[in-house]
Amino acid sequence: MKYSTVLLLLQLCGFTEANMVNNDVLKIATTACSLPRGGWLGKQGSEEYRKTLEQEVHLLGRQLRKARDEVEILRESRKRRTSVVVMREDDESKEKALKLEQENKDLQERLMELEKEKSELLSALQSSKEQVAALDSTLASELKKYDETVEDMEKKIQKLKASVRKEVKKITSEHDKTFEARIAEAMQEATSKAEEEFAAKIKEIEEDLLKANEEALANERMKSAEAVDVERKKMRKLVKALAQREKEISRQS
């Protein structure tokens, strides 16, 4: 609503003392200024806009009826005052008549403005209804597209899940085979190493035993040689003693 029109409606409030227009006019002017203009409205906004327009059209229609009634009252009052002016023809009455004429003229202009505003509101209301209908159609179409998109995405997700499960199963199977092969290889390596260590330990033990046996055998041989030498010395002494004994026996014979 134009600012000049709002001012015009606010001016009507000046006639409340004469019961020409009530405070609803101010409400119409204030609300009309706050109505959304232009652009694509949301569905909820369009519904509220339409309801507001319907309310304002109703209020404006009521104000128009009251204004027309006031015009009639003003006309009757002007006629009565005109007759008085004709009878008295004094300056004061002429001034009042001119003032009354101007008020009537201003009121007629305001009525025309109100009629224009009512027409604009009705046009806006019709446009709002058409806009809501178009929005409903668009919304239904968009919801259908949304449902189709969701369904398509769900299918793609299920397909992707199946593909991922298959790939994971394949990787797991290959990993299991590789893991088993690595375990077998590690066990073989550990076994071979253990066998080598065991063989080396056995060889070391055998060498230690052989060395110990050789040392013991050498000691035994040494001891045996010493014992034999001692026995030989004893035998020599014994032989010598026997020989000496035989000599003594021979001498005695």
FIZA-142754 format. One record per residue: y, x, z of N, C-alpha, C, CB in turn; residue in one letter. Coordinates in steps of 0.02 Angstrom, whole numbers, padded with zeros to 5 digits, always signed. Each point is the difference from the previous one (the first is absolute). Glycine has a CB too. Layout:
BEGIN
YXZYXZYXZYXZa/...
This chain:
BEGIN
-00059+00042+00000+00059-00042+00000+00062+00044+00000-00062-00092+00061m/+00112+00076-00101+00060+00039-00006+00040-00002+00065+00003-00021-00123k/+00034+00076+00135+00040+00004+00061+00055-00052+00000-00025+00121+00008y/+00055-00133-00068+00053-00050-00004-00025-00069+00016+00057+00069-00086s/-00119-00083+00065-00030-00065+00015-00012-00008+00074-00054-00001-00113t/+00031+00057+00145-00010-00002+00073+00065-00015+00036-00095+00081-00011v/+00149-00048-00012+00066-00013+00030+00019-00073-00009+00034+00118-00022l/-00049-00145-00038+00016-00070-00013-00036-00046+00048+00019+00028-00120l/-00084-00013+00131-00038-00041+00047+00027+00007+00071-00102+00012-00073l/+00122+00050+00091+00027+00011+00067+00066-00038+00008-00055+00113+00005l/+00094-00118-00060+00063-00037+00004-00011-00074+00015+00050+00081-00080q/-00109-00106+00056-00015-00070+00013-00004-00014+00075-00061-00006-00108l/+00042+00059+00146-00006-00010+00072+00067-00018+00032-00096+00080+00001c/+00151-00064-00037+00066-00017+00027+00013-00074+00002+00040+00107-00043g/-00080-00146+00009+00009-00072-00002-00042-00037+00052+00025+00010-00121f/-00057+00029+00166-00043-00033+00050+00040-00044+00047-00079+00096-00007t/+00144-00077+00018+00040-00041+00044+00010-00070-00028+00058+00102+00041e/-00060-00106-00108+00008-00065-00033-00067-00031-00017+00109+00038-00047a/-00164-00010+00077-00068-00024-00013-00019+00002-00073+00012-00073+00100n/+00013+00122-00138-00016+00003-00071-00065+00038-00011+00123-00004-00028m/-00134+00061+00062-00060+00040-00008-00020+00026+00069+00030+00034-00120v/-00095-00034+00137-00021+00025+00065-00024+00072-00004-00032-00117+00032n/+00004+00143+00023-00019+00070+00004-00059+00019-00044+00043-00001+00114n/-00077-00049-00144-00056+00015-00045+00023+00040-00060-00058-00104+00037d/+00121+00094-00058+00026+00037-00058+00000+00074+00015+00072-00098-00032v/-00050+00117+00093+00000+00071+00019-00071+00028-00001+00102-00019+00069l/-00149-00022-00046-00071+00021-00001-00024+00012-00071-00020-00064+00105k/+00040+00018-00151-00020+00007-00071+00029+00064-00028-00005-00125-00014i/+00069+00137+00027+00034+00060-00027-00032+00063+00027+00106-00064-00009a/-00119+00066+00075-00029+00060+00030-00070+00013-00026+00069-00020+00101t/-00110-00033-00103-00069+00008-00023-00003+00017-00074-00036-00081+00086t/+00078+00050-00126+00001+00012-00072+00016+00073-00014+00035-00118-00021a/+00009+00148+00061+00018+00071-00011-00059+00046+00014+00118-00027+00030c/-00163+00005+00014-00056+00042+00020-00061-00009-00044+00042-00004+00115s/-00040-00043-00162-00058-00013-00043-00013+00059-00046+00023-00123+00004l/-00087+00145-00015-00015+00055-00045+00015-00019-00072-00088+00040+00079p/+00115+00008-00117+00016-00012-00070-00034+00053-00043+00111-00052+00032r/-00141+00031-00087-00027+00047-00050-00062+00035+00025+00115+00016-00044g/-00149+00021+00000-00059+00039+00019-00061-00043+00005+00073+00078+00060g/-00130-00045-00057-00064-00035+00006-00018-00006+00072-00038+00043-00111w/+00036-00104+00138-00013-00011+00070-00074-00001+00014+00106-00064+00009l/-00124+00080+00054-00070-00008+00020-00015-00074+00009+00000+00113+00056g/-00064-00130-00051-00018-00071+00004+00028-00032+00062-00104+00024-00062k/+00098+00010+00119+00026-00028+00062+00076-00006-00002-00097+00049+00062q/+00130+00002-00089+00073-00002-00006+00022-00056-00047+00004+00122+00022g/-00041-00133-00076+00017-00053-00047-00007-00068+00031-00037+00073-00094s/-00016-00082+00134-00011-00065+00034+00057-00014+00049-00125+00014-00012e/+00144+00037+00050+00055-00009+00048+00065-00014-00037-00058+00076+00082e/+00068-00039-00136+00060-00010-00041+00003-00071-00027-00001+00122-00032y/-00055-00147+00007-00003-00068-00027+00015-00051+00054-00084+00038-00086r/+00053-00029+00145+00012-00047+00055+00073+00001+00021-00119+00016+00038k/+00148+00044-00036+00071+00005+00019+00044-00036-00051-00023+00110+00056t/+00007-00100-00120+00038-00034-00052-00005-00076+00006-00019+00098-00075l/-00041-00123+00089-00009-00072+00008+00042-00026+00058-00116+00010-00048e/+00117+00028+00103+00039-00021+00057+00075-00001-00016-00088+00047+00076q/+00110+00006-00112+00071+00004-00016+00020-00054-00050-00004+00123+00021e/-00040-00138-00068+00015-00054-00047+00007-00066+00037-00063+00060-00091v/+00019-00071+00140+00003-00062+00040+00066-00003+00039-00126-00001+00009h/+00144+00057+00024+00062+00001+00038+00061-00009-00045-00055+00074+00084l/+00052-00040-00142+00057-00004-00046+00008-00071-00027-00017+00120-00030l/-00039-00153+00016+00003-00069-00023+00031-00045+00052-00101+00020-00070g/+00083-00008+00133+00028-00040+00054+00076+00012+00006-00111+00005+00060r/+00131+00058-00067+00071+00016+00004+00039-00031-00058-00029+00106+00059q/-00003-00106-00118+00033-00031-00058+00012-00074+00011-00054+00085-00074l/+00003-00118+00102+00008-00071+00014+00056-00013+00050-00122-00017-00024r/+00124+00060+00076+00054-00008+00049+00068+00014-00031-00080+00033+00091k/+00081+00020-00133+00064+00018-00032+00024-00057-00045-00031+00121+00004a/-00015-00152-00041+00019-00056-00043+00028-00058+00041-00088+00034-00083r/+00054-00046+00140+00026-00053+00044+00070+00016+00024-00117-00025+00037d/+00128+00089-00020+00067+00020+00023+00051-00007-00055-00053+00079+00081e/+00032-00065-00144+00046-00008-00057+00021-00073-00006-00055+00096-00060v/+00007-00141+00068+00016-00071-00004+00048-00020+00056-00111-00022-00052e/+00097+00050+00112+00044-00016+00056+00070+00027-00014-00097+00003+00080i/+00098+00059-00108+00065+00031-00015+00037-00040-00053-00047+00112+00029l/+00011-00137-00079+00031-00040-00052+00031-00064+00029-00082+00046-00083r/+00042-00079+00126+00026-00061+00032+00062+00015+00041-00116-00047+00002e/+00111+00105+00034+00057+00019+00042+00061+00014-00043-00078+00047+00086s/+00065-00015-00145+00056+00016-00045+00031-00064-00028-00056+00109-00030r/+00013-00157+00013+00027-00063-00026+00045-00033+00052-00102-00014-00072k/+00076+00014+00135+00039-00032+00052+00066+00036+00011-00105-00039+00055r/+00101+00105-00055+00061+00039+00010+00048-00007-00060-00065+00080+00073r/+00036-00085-00133+00042-00008-00060+00039-00065+00004-00082+00067-00067t/+00047-00119+00090+00035-00065+00006+00055+00005+00052-00104-00060-00033s/+00091+00098+00085+00052+00009+00051+00058+00039-00028-00087-00003+00090v/+00070+00054-00132+00053+00041-00030+00044-00042-00045-00075+00101+00005v/+00042-00145-00044+00039-00044-00045+00046-00045+00040-00094+00002-00083v/+00069-00025+00140+00041-00045+00040+00056+00038+00036-00100-00075+00015m/+00085+00133+00012+00050+00035+00040+00039+00051-00041-00073-00015+00099r/+00037+00051-00143+00029+00049-00044+00045+00050+00038-00004-00084-00092e/-00019+00107+00149+00037+00052+00035-00031+00068-00014+00032-00082+00090d/+00003+00134-00075-00023+00069-00016-00064+00017+00037+00118+00034-00019d/-00123-00055+00081-00060+00017+00040-00062-00031-00030+00071+00007+00102e/-00066-00068-00124-00058-00034-00030-00019+00031-00066+00034-00105+00056s/+00017+00126-00095-00015+00033-00063-00037+00066+00012+00102-00053-00052k/-00079+00089+00102-00033+00064+00016-00072-00010+00021+00110+00047+00036e/-00122-00099+00004-00068-00015+00021-00043-00021-00059+00043-00034+00112k/-00013-00003-00158-00037-00022-00059-00019+00058-00044+00061-00108+00003a/-00013+00155-00012-00015+00060-00040-00055+00043+00033+00119+00000-00042l/-00115+00005+00108-00050+00038+00037-00068-00032-00006+00088+00038+00080k/-00088-00105-00076-00063-00036-00007-00028+00008-00070+00038-00082+00087l/+00006+00082-00136-00022+00009-00070-00031+00069-00010+00091-00078-00038e/-00059+00128+00068-00026+00069-00006-00068+00006+00035+00118+00045-00005q/-00124-00076+00063-00064+00001+00036-00054-00033-00041+00061-00002+00109e/-00044-00053-00141-00048-00034-00043-00022+00044-00058+00051-00110+00032n/-00001+00145-00062-00015+00045-00056-00045+00057+00023+00111-00029-00052k/-00094+00058+00110-00042+00055+00026-00070-00023+00015+00102+00052+00049d/-00107-00112-00022-00066-00026+00016-00041-00013-00062+00047-00051+00103l/-00014+00027-00157-00035-00011-00063-00027+00066-00028+00074-00099-00023q/-00032+00151+00029-00022+00066-00024-00060+00025+00041+00118+00026-00038e/-00115-00037+00103-00054+00022+00043-00064-00039-00015+00083+00031+00089r/-00075-00095-00105-00058-00040-00019-00032+00027-00063+00053-00100+00053l/-00011+00120-00101-00027+00029-00062-00038+00065+00015+00095-00052-00065m/-00066+00092+00110-00033+00062+00019-00067-00014+00034+00111+00056+00013e/-00112-00107+00031-00062-00018+00034-00052-00025-00050+00065-00028+00103l/-00043-00011-00151-00046-00024-00052-00029+00059-00039+00065-00108-00009e/-00022+00157-00006-00022+00059-00036-00051+00039+00041+00111+00006-00059k/-00096+00002+00124-00046+00035+00044-00066-00036+00006+00098+00045+00064e/-00095-00111-00061-00062-00039+00004-00041+00011-00062+00056-00085+00071k/-00023+00085-00129-00036+00012-00063-00032+00069-00001+00080-00077-00059s/-00041+00127+00084-00027+00068+00002-00060+00004+00047+00114+00045-00025e/-00109-00079+00082-00055+00001+00048-00062-00033-00029+00082-00001+00094l/-00072-00056-00128-00057-00034-00031-00032+00044-00053+00055-00111+00022l/-00012+00146-00061-00026+00045-00051-00039+00057+00032+00096-00029-00075s/-00068+00056+00130-00035+00054+00035-00065-00024+00030+00110+00053+00025a/-00110-00116+00000-00061-00029+00028-00054-00006-00053+00069-00062+00084l/-00050+00037-00143-00048-00006-00055-00025+00068-00021+00058-00104-00038q/-00012+00152+00034-00020+00069-00018-00048+00028+00052+00109+00017-00059s/-00095-00032+00123-00043+00024+00053-00070-00030-00005+00100+00014+00073s/-00104-00080-00088-00065-00032-00008-00039+00032-00057+00048-00107+00045k/-00013+00119-00101-00033+00031-00057-00022+00071+00017+00069-00070-00078e/-00027+00104+00116-00017+00068+00020-00061+00001+00046+00121+00032-00011q/-00124-00079+00057-00058-00005+00045-00063-00014-00039+00074-00040+00092v/-00069-00006-00141-00058-00016-00041-00023+00061-00040+00039-00119-00009a/+00010+00155-00019-00017+00061-00038-00030+00052+00046+00092-00024-00081a/-00064+00029+00141-00026+00048+00049-00071-00017+00021+00117+00021+00040l/-00130-00086-00030-00068-00022+00017-00049+00019-00055+00047-00095+00066d/-00027+00084-00128-00043+00018-00057-00012+00075-00003+00043-00100-00063s/+00012+00137+00072-00006+00074-00001-00044+00024+00057+00113+00009-00054t/-00102-00039+00113-00039+00020+00059-00074-00014-00010+00100-00022+00072l/-00116-00036-00100-00070-00017-00014-00030+00050-00048+00024-00121+00020a/+00014+00139-00072-00024+00049-00049-00010+00068+00032+00060-00062-00090s/-00012+00082+00133-00005+00064+00033-00059+00002+00049+00124+00015-00012e/-00135-00071+00047-00057-00004+00046-00066+00006-00037+00068-00071+00077l/-00071+00039-00136-00060+00004-00041-00012+00072-00022+00017-00118-00039k/+00037+00150+00016-00006+00071-00020-00020+00043+00058+00087-00018-00088k/-00059+00002+00148-00017+00039+00059-00074-00007+00017+00117-00016+00043y/-00142-00047-00044-00071-00012+00013-00044+00037-00050+00028-00112+00049d/-00009+00110-00113-00038+00035-00051+00001+00075+00012+00026-00092-00082e/+00033+00118+00101+00006+00072+00014-00043+00020+00059+00116-00002-00047t/-00114-00039+00100-00040+00015+00060-00074+00000-00017+00088-00052+00073v/-00110+00001-00111-00070-00004-00021-00020+00061-00041+00007-00125+00002e/+00037+00144-00049-00014+00059-00042-00004+00063+00042+00058-00056-00096d/-00012+00063+00144+00000+00059+00043-00062+00002+00044+00125-00002+00000m/-00147-00056+00025-00061-00002+00040-00060+00023-00041+00048-00093+00069e/-00052+00071-00132-00054+00022-00043+00002+00075-00011+00001-00112-00057k/+00059+00138+00045+00008+00072-00011-00019+00039+00062+00090-00023-00083k/-00071-00003+00142-00016+00033+00063-00075+00002+00011+00110-00037+00048i/-00144-00020-00061-00073-00003+00007-00033+00049-00048+00008-00120+00036q/+00017+00123-00097-00028+00046-00050+00011+00072+00023+00022-00084-00091k/+00037+00098+00117+00016+00068+00024-00044+00018+00059+00118-00013-00040l/-00129-00035+00086-00044+00013+00057-00071+00018-00022+00070-00079+00069k/-00095+00040-00117-00068+00013-00026-00003+00069-00032-00017-00123-00020a/+00069+00141-00018+00002+00065-00032+00002+00056+00052+00058-00050-00099s/-00019+00040+00151+00006+00050+00053-00066+00008+00037+00122-00026+00012v/-00155-00031+00003-00064+00003+00035-00052+00038-00042+00026-00109+00057r/-00026+00095-00122-00047+00034-00045+00014+00075-00002-00008-00104-00069k/+00071+00122+00065+00019+00071-00003-00017+00035+00066+00092-00028-00082e/-00079-00006+00137-00015+00029+00066-00075+00010+00007+00101-00056+00049v/-00141+00006-00071-00073+00006+00003-00024+00059-00042-00009-00124+00018k/+00039+00132-00077-00019+00055-00044+00017+00067+00033+00018-00073-00101k/+00042+00078+00127+00022+00062+00032-00044+00015+00061+00118-00018-00040i/-00133-00034+00079-00042+00009+00059-00070+00024-00019+00065-00089+00059t/-00093+00060-00111-00067+00020-00023+00001+00073-00022-00024-00118-00036s/+00073+00136-00005+00005+00069-00022+00012+00047+00058+00045-00039-00110e/-00005+00016+00157+00014+00041+00059-00062+00010+00042+00117-00042+00000h/-00157-00013+00007-00063+00005+00038-00047+00051-00032+00013-00119+00037d/-00019+00115-00104-00044+00047-00035+00025+00071+00009-00029-00088-00083k/+00092+00098+00074+00029+00067+00009-00008+00024+00071+00083-00024-00091t/-00073-00022+00138-00006+00017+00071-00072+00020+00017+00095-00078+00027f/-00144+00041-00053-00070+00016+00012-00018+00067-00030-00027-00122+00001e/+00052+00134-00062-00013+00065-00032+00030+00057+00040-00003-00057-00112a/+00063+00046+00137+00033+00052+00040-00038+00012+00065+00110-00030-00050r/-00136-00024+00080-00039+00008+00062-00064+00039-00014+00046-00108+00043i/-00081+00091-00098-00061+00035-00017+00014+00074-00014-00047-00106-00048a/+00101+00118+00012+00019+00070-00014+00016+00038+00064+00044-00036-00112e/-00007+00003+00157+00018+00032+00063-00062+00013+00042+00111-00057-00003a/-00158+00009+00003-00062+00009+00039-00041+00057-00029+00000-00122+00030m/-00004+00125-00097-00037+00054-00032+00031+00067+00016-00033-00078-00092q/+00099+00079+00089+00036+00063+00015-00011+00020+00072+00086-00028-00087e/-00082-00022+00132-00010+00015+00071-00071+00023+00013+00087-00084+00030a/-00135+00051-00064-00071+00019+00009-00012+00071-00024-00034-00120-00013t/+00061+00134-00047-00009+00068-00028+00030+00052+00046+00001-00048-00116s/+00059+00033+00141+00033+00047+00044-00039+00009+00065+00110-00033-00049k/-00136-00023+00075-00040+00003+00062-00064+00040-00011+00047-00110+00036a/-00079+00099-00094-00061+00038-00016+00015+00074-00005-00046-00099-00060e/+00103+00115+00026+00018+00071-00006+00013+00031+00068+00049-00024-00113e/-00012-00013+00155+00014+00025+00067-00064+00007+00041+00113-00053-00004e/-00158+00005-00004-00064+00002+00036-00042+00060-00022+00002-00125+00012f/-00004+00134-00079-00039+00057-00026+00030+00066+00024-00031-00068-00101a/+00098+00072+00100+00032+00061+00023-00015+00013+00074+00091-00016-00085a/-00091-00039+00124-00014+00007+00072-00073+00022+00011+00086-00088+00025k/-00131+00059-00063-00071+00019+00006-00009+00073-00018-00036-00118-00028i/+00069+00138-00026-00006+00070-00021+00028+00047+00053+00009-00036-00120k/+00048+00014+00149+00029+00041+00053-00046+00005+00060+00114-00035-00038e/-00146-00022+00056-00047+00001+00056-00060+00044-00015+00036-00116+00031i/-00062+00110-00093-00057+00041-00019+00017+00074+00002-00041-00093-00073e/+00101+00109+00048+00020+00070+00002+00007+00025+00071+00059-00015-00108e/-00029-00029+00151+00006+00020+00071-00069+00010+00032+00109-00063+00007d/-00155+00016-00022-00068+00006+00028-00036+00063-00026-00006-00125+00008l/+00015+00137-00074-00032+00059-00029+00027+00064+00031-00017-00063-00107l/+00082+00063+00116+00031+00059+00030-00024+00009+00072+00100-00016-00074k/-00103-00041+00110-00023+00003+00070-00073+00023+00003+00081-00091+00031a/-00122+00066-00077-00071+00020-00002-00008+00074-00016-00031-00117-00035n/+00072+00139-00013-00004+00070-00019+00020+00045+00059+00024-00030-00119e/+00028+00009+00154+00021+00039+00058-00054+00000+00054+00120-00028-00025e/-00148-00034+00036-00054-00004+00051-00061+00042-00021+00039-00115+00032a/-00055+00111-00097-00057+00039-00025+00013+00075+00006-00027-00093-00080l/+00088+00112+00066+00018+00072+00006-00006+00022+00072+00077-00009-00098a/-00053-00035+00143-00005+00017+00071-00073+00005+00021+00109-00058+00021n/-00150+00010-00044-00071+00002+00017-00033+00063-00028-00002-00126+00001e/+00020+00143-00062-00029+00061-00029+00020+00062+00040+00003-00054-00114r/+00061+00053+00135+00024+00057+00039-00038+00003+00067+00114-00008-00054m/-00120-00052+00085-00036-00002+00063-00074+00021-00009+00078-00092+00040k/-00107+00067-00095-00070+00017-00013-00008+00076-00012-00019-00115-00050s/+00067+00142+00013-00003+00072-00014+00007+00040+00064+00048-00019-00114a/-00002-00005+00157+00009+00035+00064-00063-00007+00042+00124-00022-00005e/-00154-00038+00006-00061-00010+00039-00057+00043-00026+00036-00118+00025a/-00041+00121-00092-00053+00042-00031+00011+00073+00018-00012-00082-00095v/+00075+00102+00094+00015+00070+00016-00018+00015+00072+00093+00000-00084d/-00077-00049+00129-00018+00009+00070-00076+00004+00008+00104-00062+00035v/-00139+00018-00070-00072-00001+00005-00029+00065-00028+00000-00125-00010e/+00031+00148-00045-00024+00063-00028+00008+00058+00050+00030-00042-00116r/+00028+00040+00149+00011+00053+00050-00051-00006+00056+00123+00001-00028k/-00137-00063+00049-00049-00010+00052-00069+00023-00022+00066-00097+00042k/-00082+00081-00106-00066+00020-00027-00005+00076-00003-00007-00107-00067m/+00062+00138+00047-00002+00073-00002-00012+00030+00069+00078-00002-00099r/-00040-00028+00148-00009+00025+00068-00073-00012+00024+00123-00024+00024k/-00148-00036-00043-00068-00017+00021-00051+00046-00034+00035-00120+00017l/-00024+00132-00081-00045+00045-00037+00003+00070+00030+00015-00068-00106v/+00047+00087+00120+00009+00066+00029-00035+00003+00068+00111+00015-00062k/-00105-00068+00101-00030-00002+00066-00077+00001-00006+00100-00063+00045a/-00125+00025-00094-00073-00001-00010-00026+00069-00021+00006-00123-00031l/+00033+00152-00013-00021+00067-00023+00000+00049+00057+00046-00024-00114a/+00005+00020+00156+00004+00044+00058-00057-00015+00047+00125+00007-00012q/-00142-00068+00019-00056-00019+00044-00066+00027-00025+00062-00104+00032r/-00072+00100-00098-00062+00026-00029-00004+00076+00010+00000-00093-00086e/+00056+00126+00079+00000+00072+00011-00019+00016+00071+00088+00014-00087k/-00061-00052+00134-00015+00013+00069-00074-00014+00015+00118-00030+00030e/-00145-00024-00062-00071-00016+00011-00044+00056-00030+00026-00125-00002i/-00005+00148-00055-00039+00053-00033+00002+00063+00043+00026-00048-00114s/+00027+00063+00143+00006+00059+00041-00044-00006+00062+00115+00017-00043r/-00116-00076+00069-00040-00010+00060-00074+00004-00016+00090-00071+00047q/-00111+00053-00108-00070+00002-00018-00020+00073-00011+00006-00115-00052s/
